[in-house]
């Protein structure tokens, strides 16, 4: 389905990033991963991706740095092709109330979650416009963008900003054949949540009890829905937020 296309994924060494890489590689796409982790810590991931018979490029990059992000995209284009599927996934989740959050932490979290999403999508779509190529952009948002999470205000505020960025970019790029959408998961068994649940027996089950469907989301399920948003036949979803939270936000 995605053969001869390059998918670029920020936060590519995280649980959701890896699941997205697996999904698109299984569908024939070449994969460009960016993360702050050194490449020597990601060899198993890279091997797994290349086992699908596709090319995989990894760059250690600070997505909150505009120049690093622009250079990353240029390198990916030179070594693979211009990324036509852009997944803005990198994010920091921190458990700290408003008064507990330091100025440095706030600036850092907004820098990664909001600025990083802006830099990646700006430079990658700018390249598509210059080459007159169609594409897809998916922002990995959260149900926290519309529901108050007092224990992680920086994350919630940043995801609200990303949700509006999705709409602004979608309106601007749709006439050029570049369709932009957002996915907003609820409780995902990945990242910080997954680690907390692993370290605290019974917490995963308690979290699932809060969800009307009584289930938490797997990273692979998020990846499936991202692939759906990028499907060439999905021609009419523009600026949409695909909420997948098991009904959590209805309460």
N, C-alpha and C positions, 0 to 999 in steps of 0.2 A: 504493500500500500504506500509506503514512504521511501521506496528505493530511489537512489540518486538524490536524496534530500539530506541536509544536515540539520540536526536538532541541537541547539545550544541550551544548556541547562546550568543555571547558577545554583550554588548549593548542591552541586552534583554528587558530593561524597556523603551527603546526609541520607537518611532513610527514604524520604520521599523522592529525593533526587535520584538515588540509585534505582528505585522502583520505576521511575519514569524512563531512565536510561535503558533498563531491561525491556520495558514495554516497546519502546520505539525501535530498539535494536532487533527485537523479535519480529518487527514488521518491516525490516530491511533498511532502516535509516542509519546513516553514519552519525556518530555521537560526539559532541564536544562538551566536555565537563569542566566546570570551573569551581574551585573551592579554596578555602584558606589552608587546607591540609597539604602537607608535602606529598609529592607524587609517590615517594617510596612507601607511604602508608596506604596507597590506593591500588597496589599492584593486583590484588585479587579481584577487585572490581573491574579493572581494565581488562584483565584476562577473561573474565566472564563475558564482558561485552564483545570482545573480539571473537569469542567462541561462536557467536551468531553469524560470523562471516562478514562482518561490517568493520569499518574503520572507526577507531576511537582515539580522540585527542584529549589530553588532560593538561590543564594549566592551573598552577597555584596563583590565585588572584584575590585581591581584596576588592570586592564588588563595590564598596563604598568610595573607592578611589576612581574618579572619572578617567584619568589617563591610563591606569592599569586596565580598566574595563575596555576602553577603546582599543588598546593594544591587543588585548585578548581576542577581540572580534576580528581584528586584522590578521592575526596569526592563524586563527581557525579558518578564515577564508583562503589564506595562502596554502594551508596544508590539506584542507578538505575542500569545501565549497562555501559560498556565502550562506550562512544559516537562514533557512526559510521558515523554520519553526523555532520560536523563541520562548523559552519557559523561564519566567522570572520567579524563582523558587527560594533563593537564599533568604534566610531570616534568622533573627535572634529572638528567642523566647526567654524571658527572665521573670522569675517569681519575686516581685518586690512591689510593695505599695507605693503610692505617689510620693509620700514623704521619705520613704526608704530608698527611693531611686536617686542616685547621685547625678549631678549634672553631666559628668563624663559618661555614665551609663546611658542616660537619655540621648545624648548626642550620638553615641556609638550605635545604639539600637535604631534610631531614626535614620542614621547614615546607611546602615546595611539594609534595613527593611524598606525604606522609602527611596532614598537617593540611589541605592543599588539597583532597585527595580527601574527607576527612571534612566539611569546611565545605560543599563543593558538594553532596554527597549529603544532608547533614543538612537544609540549608535548602530544597533543591529538593523532597525527598520530604516534608518537613514541610508544604509547601504542597499537595502532592497529597493528603495525609491530611486536611488542613483542608477541601479541596474534594471529598473523597470520590471521587477519580479514580484509575483504575489507571495503571500506568506500568512502565517498564523502566529499570534501571540497569546500566551496564557499566563496570567498572573495567578500565583498561588496565594489566595487570600485566606480568610477565616471567618467563621460565624461570629468571632469576637469583634468583628468590625462594626456590628450593629447591636451588640449586647454588652453591657458594662461588665468588665472583669476587673474589679478593684485590686486584685492581687497581681495584675500585670498590665498597668495602664499604658506603658510605652508600646507594648505589642499591640494592644487594642487600637490605640490611636494610629499607629503606623498602618495597620491593616485597613482602617477606615480611609486613610489617605490613598492607599493602593487601590481601593475600590473605586474612588473617584478618578484616579489616574487611568484606570481601565476604561471608564466611560469617555474621558476626554480624548484619549488616544484612539479609541475605537471610532469615534465620530470623524476624526481627522483622516484616518487611514483607510476607512472602508471604501471610498471612491477609487483607491489605488489597488484594490484587491487584497489588501492586508487586513484580515479579520482578527479583532482583538476581543478576548473574553477573560473571565475570571472564574476560578473554582474556589468555593468557600467550604472547606470541610469542618465538621464538628470535632468530636473526640477521635483523634487518630492514634493508633498504637504505634507511635514512632517518635523520634526526637526526644525532647524533654519529657513529654507525657509518658512515653514508653519506658524511659529510664526510671522515672519516679515509680511507675507501676511495678517495674521489675524489682526495685529496691524495697518496696512496701507491699508484702503479700496481702491480697484481698482488695487493694485499691483499684485494680483493673475491674474487678467484678462490681465494686461500688459505683465506679464511673458508668459502667454499662447499665446499671439499674436506673440511673438518672435519664437515660435515653429511652424515648417511647418504644423504639424497636428492641431495646435491651441488648444492643450490640455496639461495640466500638468499631471504628473503621480501620481497615488494613491499608498500609501504604500502597500495595498493589491495586487496591480498589480506587484510590485517588488517581493513580497512573492510568488506569483504564478510562476514567472520565476525562482526563486531560487529552488522551489520544482521541476520544470521541469529539472533543471540541476542535481538534486539528484535522479531523477527517475531511478530505476534499469534497465529499458529498454534503458536508454540513455547511451550507452556503448562506444561511439566513440568521444565525445567531451572531449578533454584533453588539458589543458592549454589555453582554449579559453576565450575570453572576449565577453560576450553577451551584446552588446550595445543596450540599450532601451532608446532613447532620442527623439523620435518623429521627427527625422531628424535634430535636433538642431545643431549637429556637422557638418552638411553638408554645413553650411553657412559660 
